[in-house]
Amino acid sequence: MSRRTSRPRRPSAPRAASQRITPETPCPCGLPAAYGECCGRYHSGALAPTCEALMRSRYAAFAVRDAGYLLRTWHPSTRPAVLDLDPQTRWVRLEILATTEGTAFHTTGTVTFRAHWTDGDGPGSLHEKSRFVRHEGAWVYEAAEFTA
């Protein structure tokens, strides 16, 4: 997932306490586990075992605004120098639509998904087919095809 905004930046509004993600809150990726036991462990250094797990953890990283994790899990040949996350964007739901390959037995894989957000302009969604590869033994995001 690589949504970057070209909209003018707005001052950051304080987030409500109920939107704060802690290790005990449900994981933003949509799986039935707490963030700390699900994607939080990948953000803390564990390697995602499949490209779908990496995709979910990258979505969760957008939700918790962990730009460092997003950059670490981006292939060096396509990774930007910096990642500007819009503080007004609130990621609200992830739908995994399809996966190909991407298991321990593969070196490549894809995940097609729809990510839903809200921001100052209202709700929106991103439909993307992300391509993942193994790099130095770990799954990394390489590139994406965007669809309407």
Contact map, one row per residue, 1 for C-alpha under 8 A:
1110000000000000000000000000000000000000000000000000001001100000000000000000000000000000000000000000000000000000000000000000000101000000000000010000
1111000000000000000000000000000000000000000000000000000000000000000000000000000000000000000000000000000000000000000000000000000000000000000000010000
1111100000000000000000000000000000000000000000000000000000000000000000000000000000000000000000000000000000000000000000000000010000000000000000000000
0111110000000000000000000000000000000000000000000000000000000000000000000000000000111100000000000000000000000000000000000000000000000000000000000000
0011111000000000000000000000000000000000000000000000000000000000000000000000000000000100000000000000000000000000000000000000000000000000000000000000
0001111100000000000000000000000000000000000000000000000000000000000000000000000000000000000000000000000000000000000000000000000000000000000000000000
0000111110000000000000000000000000000000000000000000000000000000000000000000000000000000000000000000000000000000000000000000000000000000000000000000
0000011111000000000000000000000000000000000000000000000000000000000000000000000000000000000000000000000000000000000000000000000000000000000000000000
0000001111100000000000000000000000000000000000000000000000000000000000000000000000000100000000000000000000000000000000000000000000000000000000000000
0000000111110000000000000000000000000000000000000000000000000000000000000000000000000001000000000000000000000000000000000000000000000000000000000000
0000000011111000000000000000000000000000000000000000000000000000000000000000000000000000000000000000000000000000000000000000000000000000000000000000
0000000001111100000000000000000000000000000000000000000000000000000000000000000000000011000000000000000000000000000000000000000000000000000000000000
0000000000111110000000000000000000000000000000000000000000000000000000000000000000000001000000000000000000000000000000000000000000000000000000000000
0000000000011111000000000000000000000000000000000000000000000000000000000000000000000000000000000000000000000000000000000000000000000000000000000000
0000000000001111101100000000000000000000000000000000000000000000000000000000000000000000000000000000000000000000000000000000000000000000000000000000
0000000000000111111100000000000000000000000000000000000000000000000000000000000000000000000000000000000000000000000000000000000000000000000000000000
0000000000000011111100000000000000000000000000000000000000000000000000000000000000000000000000000000000000000000000000000000000000000000000000000000
0000000000000001111100000000000000000000000000000000000000000000000000000000000000000000000000000000000000000000000000000000000000000000000000000000
0000000000000011111110000000000000000000000000000000000000000000000000000000000000000000000000000000000000000000000000000000000000000000000000000000
0000000000000011111111000000000000000000000000000000000000000000000000000000000000000000000000000000000000000000000000000000000000000000000000000000
0000000000000000001111111100000000100000000000000000000000000001000000000000000000000000000000000000000000000000000000000000000000000000000000000000
0000000000000000000111111000000000110000000000000000000000000000000000000000000000000000000000000000000000000000000000000000000000000000000000000000
0000000000000000000011111000000001111001000000000000000000000000000000000000000000000000000000000000000000000000000000000000000000000000000000000000
0000000000000000000011111100000001110000000000000000000000000000000000000000000000000000000000000000000000000000000000000000000000000000000000000000
0000000000000000000011111110000001100000000000000000000000000000000000000000000000000000000000000000000000000000000000000000000000000000000000000000
0000000000000000000010011111010111100000000000000000000000000000000000000000000000000000000000000000000000000000000000000000000000000000000000000000
0000000000000000000000001111111111110110000000000000000000010000000000000000000000000000000000000000000000000000000000000000000000000000000000000000
0000000000000000000000000111111000100000000000000000000000110010000000000000000000000000000111000000000000000000000000000000000000000000000000000000
0000000000000000000000000011111000000010000000000000000110110000000000000000000000000000000011000000000000000000000000000000000000000000000000000000
0000000000000000000000000111111100000000000000000000000000000000000000000000000000000000000011000000000000000000000000000000000000000000000000000000
0000000000000000000000000011111110000100000000000000000000000000000000000000000000000000000000000000000000000000000000000000000000000000000000000000
0000000000000000000000000110011111000000000000000000000000000000000000000000000000000000000000000000000000000000000000000000000000000000000000000000
0000000000000000000000000110001111101100000000000000000000000000000000000000000000000000000000000000000000000000000000000000000000000000000000000000
0000000000000000000000111110000111111100000000000000000000000000000000000000000000000000000000000000000000000000000000000000000000000000000000000000
0000000000000000000011111111000011111111000000000000000000000000000000000000000000000000000000000000000000000000000000000000000000000000000000000000
0000000000000000000001110010000001111111100000000000000000000000000000000000000000000000000000000000000000000000000000000000000000000000000000000000
0000000000000000000000100000000011111111100000000000000000000000000000000000000000000000000000000000000000000000000000000000000000000000000000000000
0000000000000000000000000010001011111111110000000000000000000000000000000000000000000000000000000000000000000000000000000000000000000000000000000000
0000000000000000000000000010100000111111111000000000000110010000000000000000000000000000000000000000000000000000000000000000000000000000000000000000
0000000000000000000000100000000000111111111100000000000010000000000000000000000000000000000000000000000000000000000000000000000000000000000000000000
0000000000000000000000000000000000011111111111000000000000000000000000000000000000000000000000000000000000000000000000000000000000000000000000000000
0000000000000000000000000000000000000111111111110000000010000000000000000000000000000000000000000000000000000000000000000000000000000000000000000000
0000000000000000000000000000000000000011111111000000000010001000010010000000000000000000000000000000000000000000000000000000000000000000000000000000
0000000000000000000000000000000000000001111111000000000000000000000000000000000000000000000000000000000000000000000000000000000000000000000000000000
0000000000000000000000000000000000000000111111100000000000000000000000000000000000000000000000000000000000000000000000000000000000000000000000000000
0000000000000000000000000000000000000000111111110000000000000000000000000000000000000000000000000000000000000000000000000000000000000000000000000000
0000000000000000000000000000000000000000010011111000000000000000000000000000000000000000000000000000000000000000000000000000000000000000011000000000
0000000000000000000000000000000000000000010001111110110010000000000000000000000000000000000000000000000000000000000000000000000000000000011000000000
0000000000000000000000000000000000000000000000111110110000000000000000000000000000000000000000000000001100000000000000000000000000000000001000000000
0000000000000000000000000000000000000000000000011111110000000000000000000000000000000000000000000000011100000000000000000000000000000000001000000000
0000000000000000000000000000000000000000000000011111111000000000000000000000000000000000000000000000011000001110000000000000000000010000001100000000
0000000000000000000000000000000000000000000000000111111100000000000000000000000000000000000000000010010000000110000000000000000000000000000000000000
0000000000000000000000000000000000000000000000011111111110000000000000000000000000000000000000000000000000000000000000000000000000000000000000000000
0000000000000000000000000000000000000000000000011111111111000000000000000000000000000000000000000000000000000000000000000000000000000000001100000000
1000000000000000000000000000000000000000000000000011111111100000000000000000000000000000000000000000000000000010000000000000000000000000000010000000
0000000000000000000000000000100000000010000000000001111111110000000000000000000000000000000001000000000000000000000000000000000000000000000000000000
0000000000000000000000000000100000000011011000010000111111111000000000000000000000000000000000000000000000000000000000000000000000000000000000000000
1000000000000000000000000000000000000000000000000000011111111100000011001000000000000000000000000000000000000000000000000000000000000000000000000000
1000000000000000000000000001100000000000000000000000001111111110000000000000000000000000000001000000000000000000001000000000000000000000000000000000
0000000000000000000000000011100000000010000000000000000111111111000000000000000000000000000000000000000000000000000000000000000000000000000000000000
0000000000000000000000000000000000000000001000000000000011111111111011000000000000000000000000000000000000000000000000000000000000000000000000000000
0000000000000000000000000000000000000000000000000000000001111111111001000000000000001000001000000000000000000000000000000000000000000000000000000000
0000000000000000000000000001000000000000000000000000000000111111110000000000000000000000011100000000000000000000000000000000000000000000000000000000
0000000000000000000010000000000000000000000000000000000000011111110000000000000000000000000000000000000000000000000000000000000000000000000000000000
0000000000000000000000000000000000000000000000000000000000001111111000000000000000001010000000000000000000000000000000000000000000000000000000000000
0000000000000000000000000000000000000000001000000000000000001111111111000000000000000000000000000000000000000000000000000000000000000000000000000000
0000000000000000000000000000000000000000000000000000000000001100111111100000000000111000000000000000000000000000000000000000000000000000000000000000
0000000000000000000000000000000000000000000000000000000000000000011111110000000000000000000000000000000000000000000000000000000000000000000000000000
0000000000000000000000000000000000000000001000000000000001001000011111111000000000000000000000000000000000000000000000000000000000000000000000000000
0000000000000000000000000000000000000000000000000000000001001100011111111100000000000000000000000000000000000000000000000000000000000000000000000000
0000000000000000000000000000000000000000000000000000000000000000001111111100001101100000000000000000000000000000000000000000000000000000000000000000
0000000000000000000000000000000000000000000000000000000000000000000111111100000000000000000000000000000000000000000000000000000000000000000000000000
0000000000000000000000000000000000000000000000000000000001000000000011111110000000000000000000000000000000000000000000000000000000000000001110000000
0000000000000000000000000000000000000000000000000000000000000000000001111111011000000000000000000000000000000000000000000000000000000000000111000000
0000000000000000000000000000000000000000000000000000000000000000000000001111111000000000000000000000000000000000000000000000000000000010000111000000
0000000000000000000000000000000000000000000000000000000000000000000000000111111000000000000000000000000000000000000000000000000000000000000000000000
0000000000000000000000000000000000000000000000000000000000000000000000000011111000000000000000000000000000000000000000000000000000000000000001000000
0000000000000000000000000000000000000000000000000000000000000000000000000111111100000000000000000000000000000000000000000000000000000000000001100000
0000000000000000000000000000000000000000000000000000000000000000000000100111111110000000000000000000000000000000000000000000000000000000000001000000
0000000000000000000000000000000000000000000000000000000000000000000000100000011111100000000000000000000000000000000000000000000000000000000000000000
0000000000000000000000000000000000000000000000000000000000000000000000000000001111100000000000000000000000000000000000000000000000000000000000000000
0000000000000000000000000000000000000000000000000000000000000000000000100000000111110000000000000000000000000000000000000000000000000000000000000000
0001000000000000000000000000000000000000000000000000000000000000001000100000000111111000000000000000000000000000000000000000000000000000000000000000
0001000000000000000000000000000000000000000000000000000000000000001000000000000001111100000000000000000000000000000000000000000000000000000000000000
0001000000000000000000000000000000000000000000000000000000000100101000000000000000111110000000000000000000000000000000000000000000000000000000000000
0001100010000000000000000000000000000000000000000000000000000000000000000000000000011111100000000000000000000000000000000000000000000000000000000000
0000000000010000000000000000000000000000000000000000000000000000100000000000000000001111110000000000000000000000000000000000000000000000000000000000
0000000001011000000000000000000000000000000000000000000000000000000000000000000000000111110000000000000000000000000000110000000000000000000000000000
0000000000000000000000000000000000000000000000000000000000000000000000000000000000000111111000000000000000000000000011110000000000000000000000000000
0000000000000000000000000000000000000000000000000000000000000010000000000000000000000011111100000000000000000000000011100000000000000000000000000000
0000000000000000000000000000000000000000000000000000000000000110000000000000000000000000111110000000000000000000001111000000000000000000000000000000
0000000000000000000000000001000000000000000000000000000000000010000000000000000000000000011111000000000000000000001111000000000000000000000000000000
0000000000000000000000000001110000000000000000000000000000000000000000000000000000000000001111100000000000000000001110000000000000000000000000000000
0000000000000000000000000001110000000000000000000000000100100000000000000000000000000000000111110000000000000000111100000000000000000000000000000000
0000000000000000000000000000000000000000000000000000000000000000000000000000000000000000000011111000000000000000111000000000000000000000000000000000
0000000000000000000000000000000000000000000000000000000000000000000000000000000000000000000001111110000000000011110000000000000000000000000000000000
0000000000000000000000000000000000000000000000000000000000000000000000000000000000000000000000111110000000000011110000000000000000000000000000000000
0000000000000000000000000000000000000000000000000000000000000000000000000000000000000000000000011111000000000011100000000000000000000000000000000000
0000000000000000000000000000000000000000000000000001000000000000000000000000000000000000000000011111110000001111000000000000000000000000000000000000
0000000000000000000000000000000000000000000000000000000000000000000000000000000000000000000000000111110000001110000000000000000000000000000000000000
0000000000000000000000000000000000000000000000000000000000000000000000000000000000000000000000000011111001011100000000000000000000000000000000000000
0000000000000000000000000000000000000000000000000111000000000000000000000000000000000000000000000011111111111100000000000000000000010000000000000000
0000000000000000000000000000000000000000000000001110000000000000000000000000000000000000000000000000111111101000000000000000000000000000000000000000
0000000000000000000000000000000000000000000000001100000000000000000000000000000000000000000000000000011111100000000000000000000000000000000000000000
0000000000000000000000000000000000000000000000000000000000000000000000000000000000000000000000000000011111100000000000000000000000000000000000000000
0000000000000000000000000000000000000000000000000000000000000000000000000000000000000000000000000000111111111000000000000000000000000000000000000000
0000000000000000000000000000000000000000000000000000000000000000000000000000000000000000000000000000011111111000000000000000000000001100000000000000
0000000000000000000000000000000000000000000000000000000000000000000000000000000000000000000000000000110001111100000000000000000000111100000000000000
0000000000000000000000000000000000000000000000000010000000000000000000000000000000000000000000000011111001111110000000000000000000111000000000000000
0000000000000000000000000000000000000000000000000011000000000000000000000000000000000000000000000011110000011111000000000000000011110000000000000000
0000000000000000000000000000000000000000000000000011001000000000000000000000000000000000000000011111000000001111100000000000000011100000000000000000
0000000000000000000000000000000000000000000000000000000000000000000000000000000000000000000000011110000000000111110000000000001111000000000000000000
0000000000000000000000000000000000000000000000000000000000000000000000000000000000000000000001111100000000000011111000000000001110000000000000000000
0000000000000000000000000000000000000000000000000000000000000000000000000000000000000000000001111000000000000001111100000000111100000000000000000000
0000000000000000000000000000000000000000000000000000000000100000000000000000000000000000001111100000000000000000111110000000111000000000000000000000
0000000000000000000000000000000000000000000000000000000000000000000000000000000000000000001111000000000000000000011111000011110000000000000000000000
0000000000000000000000000000000000000000000000000000000000000000000000000000000000000000111110000000000000000000001111100011100000000000000000000000
0000000000000000000000000000000000000000000000000000000000000000000000000000000000000000111100000000000000000000000111111111000000000000000000000000
0000000000000000000000000000000000000000000000000000000000000000000000000000000000000001110000000000000000000000000011111110000000000000000000000000
0000000000000000000000000000000000000000000000000000000000000000000000000000000000000001100000000000000000000000000001111100000000000000000000000000
0000000000000000000000000000000000000000000000000000000000000000000000000000000000000000000000000000000000000000000001111110000000000000000000000000
0000000000000000000000000000000000000000000000000000000000000000000000000000000000000000000000000000000000000000000001111111000000000000000000000000
0000000000000000000000000000000000000000000000000000000000000000000000000000000000000000000000000000000000000000000111101111100000000000000000000000
0000000000000000000000000000000000000000000000000000000000000000000000000000000000000000000000000000000000000000000111000111110000000000000000000000
0000000000000000000000000000000000000000000000000000000000000000000000000000000000000000000000000000000000000000011110000011111000000000000000000000
0010000000000000000000000000000000000000000000000000000000000000000000000000000000000000000000000000000000000000011100000001111100000000000000000101
0000000000000000000000000000000000000000000000000000000000000000000000000000000000000000000000000000000000000001111000000000111110000000000000000111
1000000000000000000000000000000000000000000000000000000000000000000000000000000000000000000000000000000000000001110000000000011111000000000000011110
0000000000000000000000000000000000000000000000000000000000000000000000000000000000000000000000000000000000000111100000000000001111100000000000011110
1000000000000000000000000000000000000000000000000000000000000000000000000000000000000000000000000000000000000111000000000000000111110000000011111000
0000000000000000000000000000000000000000000000000000000000000000000000000000000000000000000000000000000000011110000000000000000011111000000011110000
0000000000000000000000000000000000000000000000000010000000000000000000000000000000000000000000000000010000011100000000000000000001111100001111100000
0000000000000000000000000000000000000000000000000000000000000000000000000000000000000000000000000000000000111000000000000000000000111110001111000000
0000000000000000000000000000000000000000000000000000000000000000000000000000000000000000000000000000000000110000000000000000000000011111111100000000
0000000000000000000000000000000000000000000000000000000000000000000000000010000000000000000000000000000000000000000000000000000000001111111100000000
0000000000000000000000000000000000000000000000000000000000000000000000000000000000000000000000000000000000000000000000000000000000000111110000000000
0000000000000000000000000000000000000000000000000000000000000000000000000000000000000000000000000000000000000000000000000000000000000111111000000000
0000000000000000000000000000000000000000000000110000000000000000000000000000000000000000000000000000000000000000000000000000000000000111111100000000
0000000000000000000000000000000000000000000000111110010000000000000000001000000000000000000000000000000000000000000000000000000000011110111110000000
0000000000000000000000000000000000000000000000000010010000000000000000001110000000000000000000000000000000000000000000000000000000011110011111000000
0000000000000000000000000000000000000000000000000000001000000000000000001110000000000000000000000000000000000000000000000000000001111000001111100000
0000000000000000000000000000000000000000000000000000000000000000000000000110111000000000000000000000000000000000000000000000000001111000000111110000
0000000000000000000000000000000000000000000000000000000000000000000000000000010000000000000000000000000000000000000000000000000001110000000011111000
1100000000000000000000000000000000000000000000000000000000000000000000000000000000000000000000000000000000000000000000000000000111100000000001111100
0000000000000000000000000000000000000000000000000000000000000000000000000000000000000000000000000000000000000000000000000000000111000000000000111110
0000000000000000000000000000000000000000000000000000000000000000000000000000000000000000000000000000000000000000000000000000011110000000000000011111
0000000000000000000000000000000000000000000000000000000000000000000000000000000000000000000000000000000000000000000000000000001110000000000000001111
0000000000000000000000000000000000000000000000000000000000000000000000000000000000000000000000000000000000000000000000000000011000000000000000000111
